[in-house]
């Protein structure tokens, strides 16, 4: 979010722009630990709009931003096995189609035919959008950062924000571990740490961190799912498959298979150590949907942080203090929405018409109770 916002600000002549990164490298927080999924299949029309703009940018990223990225549009397949999910997704598919998206409504047999190795025994219906896919978070981040630097943006790494100065109701400066910077405009793009940064300016931002795990499995160490002995047991493409009831998901990742699942007992916190005693729960759901995983070995595992809001929609825009903005709280779908969200925020900051109704993402919605919210959160 920070790199993308800096890129769009610089592109539209915002003047001097400084990007602050606490770590020694960009993209080592939640960006570097996510599965890279990008999808149009949301329940909130505002999120669908963010997806359409962002995925269109990923499709032409090298031509527009100047750096190549890895991007595969092999689709997202949602598996639905409860009446409630079928009703909810039926309404979402109708919405998505009304907005011009091509989304298929499938049977369990259709889902199995599309996905080698899948067991859809109790699946009642499925949805599929071929324009969904997987993108490279590091490549996108560095592409935005390089283009921003080329346009004059200063990037300060290993620089932690320690305070925000507010004078007479507006931002006056930011204090950092490398010194103070006078500024009348500050963007909070701190992801899971956004609430802590907002608090420095006296603002209560309802963003909480929540741990999520990702595992990589292979048939055996050094063995690929593409080897002849395992042919037909997993998809060969990077199709993203999501069992919506359990939130178990998987897609091919090189020679391995990447998978994960939300832990319903997880409490908010910044712990990113791998909770190995959760793996049996994930494995149970995994083997039921993709039996090949029963014989697989987990070769890598890591945990990252979602940045959750009460309605699972982000905050994009002013935080109620003049000059203080946020682009945070995306609740697990932030990476994929960075291009559109950053473009919108840059337009707002520069007084340009964003041609977008940002009401669903306004900070004020939490006080007014007007939140609509996103239902398709994995």
MORA-V621347 format. One record per residue. N is the residue number from 0. RES is the residue in one letter. PHI is phi as a letter, one per 20 degrees, with the letter a starting at -180 (NA if undefined). PSI is psi in whole degrees, -180 to 180 (* if undefined). OMEGA is omega in whole degrees, 0 to 359 (none if undefined). Layout:
n=N res=RES phi=PHI psi=PSI omega=OMEGA
n=N res=RES phi=PHI psi=PSI omega=OMEGA
//
This chain:
n=0 res=X phi=NA psi=-42 omega=180
n=1 res=X phi=f psi=-47 omega=181
n=2 res=X phi=f psi=-41 omega=180
n=3 res=X phi=f psi=-41 omega=179
n=4 res=X phi=f psi=-42 omega=177
n=5 res=X phi=f psi=-40 omega=179
n=6 res=X phi=f psi=-49 omega=183
n=7 res=X phi=f psi=-35 omega=176
n=8 res=X phi=f psi=-45 omega=181
n=9 res=X phi=f psi=-36 omega=181
n=10 res=X phi=f psi=-30 omega=183
n=11 res=X phi=d psi=22 omega=171
n=12 res=X phi=m psi=47 omega=183
n=13 res=X phi=f psi=-6 omega=185
n=14 res=X phi=n psi=-149 omega=182
n=15 res=X phi=f psi=125 omega=179
n=16 res=X phi=c psi=131 omega=178
n=17 res=X phi=c psi=128 omega=177
n=18 res=X phi=d psi=122 omega=181
n=19 res=X phi=d psi=129 omega=179
n=20 res=X phi=c psi=122 omega=181
n=21 res=X phi=f psi=-37 omega=183
n=22 res=X phi=e psi=173 omega=182
n=23 res=X phi=f psi=-14 omega=177
n=24 res=X phi=c psi=155 omega=175
n=25 res=X phi=f psi=152 omega=170
n=26 res=X phi=m psi=24 omega=181
n=27 res=X phi=e psi=-3 omega=176
n=28 res=X phi=e psi=-131 omega=182
n=29 res=X phi=f psi=-33 omega=180
n=30 res=X phi=g psi=-44 omega=183
n=31 res=X phi=e psi=-1 omega=185
n=32 res=X phi=c psi=10 omega=182
n=33 res=X phi=e psi=170 omega=186
n=34 res=X phi=e psi=-8 omega=174
n=35 res=X phi=n psi=11 omega=183
n=36 res=X phi=f psi=145 omega=175
n=37 res=X phi=c psi=131 omega=185
n=38 res=X phi=b psi=154 omega=173
n=39 res=X phi=e psi=-15 omega=191
n=40 res=X phi=e psi=80 omega=175
n=41 res=X phi=d psi=166 omega=180
n=42 res=X phi=e psi=-21 omega=181
n=43 res=X phi=e psi=125 omega=181
n=44 res=X phi=g psi=-29 omega=178
n=45 res=X phi=f psi=-38 omega=178
n=46 res=X phi=f psi=-35 omega=176
n=47 res=X phi=f psi=-41 omega=179
n=48 res=X phi=f psi=-41 omega=176
n=49 res=X phi=f psi=-42 omega=180
n=50 res=X phi=f psi=-45 omega=182
n=51 res=X phi=f psi=-45 omega=181
n=52 res=X phi=f psi=-43 omega=184
n=53 res=X phi=f psi=-45 omega=181
n=54 res=X phi=f psi=-35 omega=175
n=55 res=X phi=f psi=-36 omega=178
n=56 res=X phi=f psi=-41 omega=177
n=57 res=X phi=g psi=-36 omega=182
n=58 res=X phi=f psi=-27 omega=181
n=59 res=X phi=c psi=27 omega=189
n=60 res=X phi=g psi=-46 omega=183
n=61 res=X phi=f psi=-41 omega=181
n=62 res=X phi=f psi=-38 omega=186
n=63 res=X phi=e psi=-45 omega=185
n=64 res=X phi=e psi=-30 omega=174
n=65 res=X phi=o psi=2 omega=180
n=66 res=X phi=c psi=140 omega=177
n=67 res=X phi=f psi=147 omega=174
n=68 res=X phi=c psi=157 omega=172
n=69 res=X phi=e psi=125 omega=183
n=70 res=X phi=b psi=122 omega=181
n=71 res=X phi=c psi=125 omega=177
n=72 res=X phi=d psi=77 omega=178
n=73 res=X phi=d psi=0 omega=172
n=74 res=X phi=n psi=162 omega=172
n=75 res=X phi=d psi=133 omega=177
n=76 res=X phi=d psi=113 omega=176
n=77 res=X phi=e psi=128 omega=177
n=78 res=X phi=d psi=129 omega=185
n=79 res=X phi=d psi=126 omega=185
n=80 res=X phi=c psi=19 omega=175
n=81 res=X phi=c psi=156 omega=179
n=82 res=X phi=f psi=-39 omega=182
n=83 res=X phi=f psi=-43 omega=180
n=84 res=X phi=f psi=-40 omega=179
n=85 res=X phi=f psi=-45 omega=179
n=86 res=X phi=f psi=-44 omega=182
n=87 res=X phi=f psi=-45 omega=182
n=88 res=X phi=f psi=-30 omega=176
n=89 res=X phi=f psi=-42 omega=177
n=90 res=X phi=f psi=-39 omega=181
n=91 res=X phi=f psi=-41 omega=179
n=92 res=X phi=f psi=-41 omega=177
n=93 res=X phi=f psi=-42 omega=177
n=94 res=X phi=f psi=-49 omega=182
n=95 res=X phi=g psi=-42 omega=179
n=96 res=X phi=f psi=-37 omega=179
n=97 res=X phi=f psi=-23 omega=179
n=98 res=X phi=e psi=9 omega=174
n=99 res=X phi=n psi=9 omega=179
n=100 res=X phi=e psi=147 omega=175
n=101 res=X phi=e psi=105 omega=179
n=102 res=X phi=c psi=128 omega=182
n=103 res=X phi=e psi=141 omega=172
n=104 res=X phi=d psi=119 omega=191
n=105 res=X phi=d psi=160 omega=170
n=106 res=X phi=e psi=170 omega=176
n=107 res=X phi=f psi=-39 omega=179
n=108 res=X phi=f psi=-39 omega=177
n=109 res=X phi=f psi=-44 omega=181
n=110 res=X phi=f psi=-42 omega=179
n=111 res=X phi=f psi=-38 omega=180
n=112 res=X phi=f psi=-32 omega=181
n=113 res=X phi=f psi=-22 omega=192
n=114 res=X phi=c psi=93 omega=179
n=115 res=X phi=g psi=132 omega=177
n=116 res=X phi=n psi=-10 omega=184
n=117 res=X phi=f psi=138 omega=172
n=118 res=X phi=d psi=109 omega=182
n=119 res=X phi=d psi=35 omega=186
n=120 res=X phi=g psi=-47 omega=184
n=121 res=X phi=d psi=12 omega=180
n=122 res=X phi=f psi=131 omega=182
n=123 res=X phi=e psi=-29 omega=179
n=124 res=X phi=a psi=169 omega=178
n=125 res=X phi=b psi=157 omega=175
n=126 res=X phi=c psi=150 omega=183
n=127 res=X phi=b psi=134 omega=173
n=128 res=X phi=c psi=117 omega=185
n=129 res=X phi=f psi=-18 omega=180
n=130 res=X phi=e psi=-8 omega=175
n=131 res=X phi=f psi=167 omega=181
n=132 res=X phi=r psi=-153 omega=184
n=133 res=X phi=c psi=132 omega=176
n=134 res=X phi=c psi=168 omega=185
n=135 res=X phi=e psi=105 omega=184
n=136 res=X phi=g psi=-42 omega=181
n=137 res=X phi=f psi=-43 omega=180
n=138 res=X phi=f psi=-41 omega=179
n=139 res=X phi=f psi=-46 omega=180
n=140 res=X phi=f psi=-49 omega=182
n=141 res=X phi=f psi=-31 omega=176
n=142 res=X phi=f psi=-47 omega=177
n=143 res=X phi=f psi=-44 omega=183
n=144 res=X phi=f psi=-44 omega=180
n=145 res=X phi=f psi=-43 omega=179
n=146 res=X phi=f psi=-37 omega=178
n=147 res=X phi=f psi=-44 omega=178
n=148 res=X phi=f psi=-42 omega=180
n=149 res=X phi=f psi=-26 omega=179
n=150 res=X phi=e psi=6 omega=175
n=151 res=X phi=o psi=2 omega=179
n=152 res=X phi=f psi=137 omega=175
n=153 res=X phi=e psi=128 omega=178
n=154 res=X phi=d psi=118 omega=179
n=155 res=X phi=d psi=108 omega=177
n=156 res=X phi=e psi=166 omega=180
n=157 res=X phi=l psi=38 omega=183
n=158 res=X phi=c psi=112 omega=184
n=159 res=X phi=e psi=136 omega=174
n=160 res=X phi=f psi=126 omega=181
n=161 res=X phi=d psi=-12 omega=180
n=162 res=X phi=a psi=159 omega=176
n=163 res=X phi=c psi=129 omega=179
n=164 res=X phi=e psi=127 omega=178
n=165 res=X phi=c psi=128 omega=180
n=166 res=X phi=c psi=125 omega=179
n=167 res=X phi=l psi=43 omega=174
n=168 res=X phi=n psi=10 omega=177
n=169 res=X phi=b psi=158 omega=179
n=170 res=X phi=f psi=134 omega=178
n=171 res=X phi=d psi=-21 omega=181
n=172 res=X phi=r psi=171 omega=177
n=173 res=X phi=c psi=136 omega=177
n=174 res=X phi=e psi=137 omega=181
n=175 res=X phi=c psi=169 omega=179
n=176 res=X phi=f psi=-12 omega=179
n=177 res=X phi=d psi=7 omega=180
n=178 res=X phi=p psi=174 omega=182
n=179 res=X phi=e psi=149 omega=178
n=180 res=X phi=c psi=121 omega=175
n=181 res=X phi=f psi=131 omega=179
n=182 res=X phi=b psi=151 omega=176
n=183 res=X phi=d psi=6 omega=178
n=184 res=X phi=b psi=127 omega=182
n=185 res=X phi=c psi=130 omega=178
n=186 res=X phi=d psi=125 omega=176
n=187 res=X phi=e psi=101 omega=178
n=188 res=X phi=d psi=41 omega=189
n=189 res=X phi=e psi=10 omega=174
n=190 res=X phi=l psi=-126 omega=182
n=191 res=X phi=f psi=-20 omega=180
n=192 res=X phi=e psi=12 omega=184
n=193 res=X phi=f psi=-36 omega=180
n=194 res=X phi=f psi=-38 omega=180
n=195 res=X phi=f psi=-39 omega=178
n=196 res=X phi=f psi=-43 omega=179
n=197 res=X phi=f psi=-37 omega=181
n=198 res=X phi=f psi=-26 omega=178
n=199 res=X phi=f psi=-22 omega=178
n=200 res=X phi=d psi=11 omega=179
n=201 res=X phi=m psi=20 omega=183
n=202 res=X phi=d psi=134 omega=175
n=203 res=X phi=e psi=108 omega=182
n=204 res=X phi=d psi=118 omega=185
n=205 res=X phi=f psi=69 omega=176
n=206 res=X phi=c psi=123 omega=180
n=207 res=X phi=c psi=146 omega=179
n=208 res=X phi=e psi=143 omega=178
n=209 res=X phi=b psi=126 omega=185
n=210 res=X phi=f psi=140 omega=173
n=211 res=X phi=c psi=145 omega=183
n=212 res=X phi=d psi=149 omega=172
n=213 res=X phi=c psi=137 omega=179
n=214 res=X phi=c psi=148 omega=173
n=215 res=X phi=d psi=129 omega=182
n=216 res=X phi=c psi=144 omega=173
n=217 res=X phi=c psi=160 omega=179
n=218 res=X phi=g psi=-36 omega=175
n=219 res=X phi=a psi=158 omega=180
n=220 res=X phi=g psi=127 omega=178
n=221 res=X phi=n psi=2 omega=182
n=222 res=X phi=d psi=141 omega=182
n=223 res=X phi=d psi=150 omega=173
n=224 res=X phi=f psi=-13 omega=178
n=225 res=X phi=e psi=-10 omega=178
n=226 res=X phi=f psi=150 omega=187
n=227 res=X phi=g psi=-35 omega=183
n=228 res=X phi=f psi=-19 omega=184
n=229 res=X phi=d psi=12 omega=181
n=230 res=X phi=g psi=134 omega=177
n=231 res=X phi=n psi=2 omega=182
n=232 res=X phi=e psi=-16 omega=174
n=233 res=X phi=b psi=159 omega=176
n=234 res=X phi=f psi=148 omega=175
n=235 res=X phi=e psi=-23 omega=178
n=236 res=X phi=e psi=-179 omega=177
n=237 res=X phi=e psi=29 omega=174
n=238 res=X phi=g psi=128 omega=176
n=239 res=X phi=e psi=122 omega=180
n=240 res=X phi=d psi=129 omega=183
n=241 res=X phi=c psi=121 omega=172
n=242 res=X phi=e psi=101 omega=193
n=243 res=X phi=f psi=-32 omega=183
n=244 res=X phi=f psi=-40 omega=182
n=245 res=X phi=e psi=-16 omega=189
n=246 res=X phi=m psi=9 omega=173
n=247 res=X phi=f psi=135 omega=179
n=248 res=X phi=b psi=159 omega=176
n=249 res=X phi=b psi=155 omega=168
n=250 res=X phi=b psi=157 omega=177
n=251 res=X phi=f psi=142 omega=178
n=252 res=X phi=c psi=92 omega=184
n=253 res=X phi=m psi=-131 omega=180
n=254 res=X phi=f psi=-13 omega=183
n=255 res=X phi=d psi=-174 omega=178
n=256 res=X phi=c psi=123 omega=180
n=257 res=X phi=e psi=134 omega=177
n=258 res=X phi=b psi=160 omega=180
n=259 res=X phi=a psi=177 omega=180
n=260 res=X phi=a psi=145 omega=176
n=261 res=X phi=f psi=145 omega=178
n=262 res=X phi=e psi=112 omega=183
n=263 res=X phi=f psi=-14 omega=179
n=264 res=X phi=e psi=-1 omega=183
n=265 res=X phi=f psi=135 omega=177
n=266 res=X phi=d psi=152 omega=179
n=267 res=X phi=g psi=141 omega=179
n=268 res=X phi=r psi=169 omega=184
n=269 res=X phi=d psi=9 omega=181
n=270 res=X phi=f psi=123 omega=178
n=271 res=X phi=d psi=19 omega=172
n=272 res=X phi=f psi=152 omega=181
n=273 res=X phi=f psi=127 omega=179
n=274 res=X phi=e psi=86 omega=188
n=275 res=X phi=f psi=-26 omega=179
n=276 res=X phi=f psi=-5 omega=174
n=277 res=X phi=e psi=-20 omega=184
n=278 res=X phi=g psi=-41 omega=178
n=279 res=X phi=g psi=-36 omega=177
n=280 res=X phi=f psi=-42 omega=178
n=281 res=X phi=f psi=-44 omega=182
n=282 res=X phi=f psi=-39 omega=179
n=283 res=X phi=f psi=-48 omega=178
n=284 res=X phi=f psi=-37 omega=183
n=285 res=X phi=f psi=-47 omega=184
n=286 res=X phi=f psi=-32 omega=179
n=287 res=X phi=f psi=-36 omega=181
n=288 res=X phi=e psi=-34 omega=182
n=289 res=X phi=c psi=86 omega=187
n=290 res=X phi=g psi=-24 omega=180
n=291 res=X phi=g psi=-26 omega=182
n=292 res=X phi=f psi=-13 omega=178
n=293 res=X phi=f psi=-29 omega=183
n=294 res=X phi=d psi=8 omega=187
n=295 res=X phi=e psi=165 omega=177
n=296 res=X phi=d psi=132 omega=174
n=297 res=X phi=f psi=117 omega=184
n=298 res=X phi=e psi=-26 omega=179
n=299 res=X phi=b psi=152 omega=176
n=300 res=X phi=b psi=146 omega=175
n=301 res=X phi=b psi=168 omega=178
n=302 res=X phi=c psi=144 omega=176
n=303 res=X phi=c psi=-176 omega=185
n=304 res=X phi=d psi=128 omega=165
n=305 res=X phi=f psi=155 omega=175
n=306 res=X phi=d psi=95 omega=192
n=307 res=X phi=e psi=138 omega=170
n=308 res=X phi=d psi=165 omega=182
n=309 res=X phi=g psi=-33 omega=181
n=310 res=X phi=d psi=8 omega=177
n=311 res=X phi=m psi=21 omega=171
n=312 res=X phi=d psi=154 omega=183
n=313 res=X phi=e psi=174 omega=168
n=314 res=X phi=d psi=121 omega=178
n=315 res=X phi=c psi=110 omega=179
n=316 res=X phi=p psi=-160 omega=185
n=317 res=X phi=f psi=145 omega=175
n=318 res=X phi=d psi=19 omega=176
n=319 res=X phi=n psi=-7 omega=173
n=320 res=X phi=d psi=128 omega=181
n=321 res=X phi=g psi=127 omega=178
n=322 res=X phi=n psi=-2 omega=180
n=323 res=X phi=d psi=121 omega=183
n=324 res=X phi=c psi=159 omega=176
n=325 res=X phi=c psi=148 omega=170
n=326 res=X phi=b psi=84 omega=191
n=327 res=X phi=a psi=168 omega=176
n=328 res=X phi=n psi=33 omega=186
n=329 res=X phi=f psi=-6 omega=169
n=330 res=X phi=l psi=40 omega=174
n=331 res=X phi=o psi=-9 omega=178
n=332 res=X phi=c psi=36 omega=184
n=333 res=X phi=f psi=-50 omega=183
n=334 res=X phi=g psi=-48 omega=185
n=335 res=X phi=f psi=-22 omega=182
n=336 res=X phi=d psi=3 omega=183
n=337 res=X phi=g psi=-46 omega=183
n=338 res=X phi=g psi=-50 omega=182
n=339 res=X phi=f psi=-44 omega=182
n=340 res=X phi=f psi=-42 omega=180
n=341 res=X phi=f psi=-39 omega=178
n=342 res=X phi=f psi=-43 omega=180
n=343 res=X phi=f psi=-47 omega=181
n=344 res=X phi=f psi=-42 omega=178
n=345 res=X phi=g psi=-41 omega=178
n=346 res=X phi=f psi=-45 omega=180
n=347 res=X phi=f psi=-45 omega=182
n=348 res=X phi=f psi=-33 omega=184
n=349 res=X phi=e psi=7 omega=178
n=350 res=X phi=m psi=18 omega=178
n=351 res=X phi=e psi=155 omega=177
n=352 res=X phi=f psi=116 omega=181
n=353 res=X phi=f psi=-10 omega=183
n=354 res=X phi=l psi=47 omega=184
n=355 res=X phi=b psi=136 omega=176
n=356 res=X phi=e psi=106 omega=183
n=357 res=X phi=e psi=8 omega=182
n=358 res=X phi=g psi=-42 omega=180
n=359 res=X phi=f psi=-17 omega=183
n=360 res=X phi=d psi=10 omega=183
n=361 res=X phi=f psi=140 omega=177
n=362 res=X phi=g psi=-35 omega=184
n=363 res=X phi=f psi=-16 omega=183
n=364 res=X phi=f psi=-29 omega=182
n=365 res=X phi=f psi=-33 omega=179
n=366 res=X phi=f psi=-33 omega=184
n=367 res=X phi=e psi=-16 omega=182
n=368 res=X phi=m psi=22 omega=185
n=369 res=X phi=e psi=14 omega=186
n=370 res=X phi=f psi=137 omega=177
n=371 res=X phi=e psi=-51 omega=170
n=372 res=X phi=n psi=160 omega=178
n=373 res=X phi=d psi=131 omega=183
n=374 res=X phi=e psi=-22 omega=183
n=375 res=X phi=e psi=71 omega=180
n=376 res=X phi=d psi=132 omega=182
n=377 res=X phi=d psi=* omega=none
//
